[in-house]
């Protein structure tokens, strides 16, 4: 093959060359990857919980502290693996703060569930935590997708237009 024909050979699209560097297009692929990242977040969360409760801390404050280990772990992996091309519209600290707020709001839902499973159903703290994390998974995914990684719509998108003039928000 001559050098001229090699130069003219069709090249694969750049998106096929580096698929791991962009957000998966399919919502199903995103939720599955989000779930896999969340599963890996069980490790720092449950390890922190085990260490804290073994040290004598009551399981409720231990849950709150251990949750922060999982939040940071999941944030780092989500940033690196899932939403690499959806980060430009917000500073990393803003994204981390939003993820932390969502995760701790989620914790407000999980703590009563965990307490019910532990005190009411006699389940151990670690299994109750795992059940609660799985129970609130879809809510966490939807909130993270919408409130952290989707860019806001541009102001001049026509949403607030009337009679050819753009309405100014006060």
C-alpha positions, 0 to 999 in steps of 0.5 A: 500500500502506498503512502498516498492510499494510507492517508486517504483510508477512512478514519474511525470517528474520534468518539469511537477512539475514546468512549471512556472519556465522555459521558455515556449517551444512553441513560441506561448506561449512565445509571448502570455506571452510576450504580457500579460506582455507588457499589464501590462506595459501599467499601469506604462507607461500611469500613468507616461505619465498622471502625466507628461503631467498633470504637464505641460510637452509636450507629446513628452518628457513625452513619453520618460520619461514615457517609462522608467517606462514601460521598467523597469516594463516589464523587471522585469516581463519578468525576473521573469515570462518568461525567468527564464531559459535563463538568465545564459549567460548574467549578469542582467545588460547586459540584462537590458541594451539591453532591454532598448536599444531595448525599446528606439529604439522602441520609435524612431519608436513610437514617429512619429506615436504618433505625427501623431495620435495626431497632424494629426488625433486628437487622444488623447495622451493616446489612441495614445500611446496605438495604437503605443505600439500595433503596434510595439509589434511583432517587440519588441518581436522578438528583445527581444527574439533574442538579449536579451534572446537567448544565442549566438552560441558557437564559435567551433560550426563548423560555421567557420570551413574549412578543419578541422581547426577552423578559428580565428576571428581577 
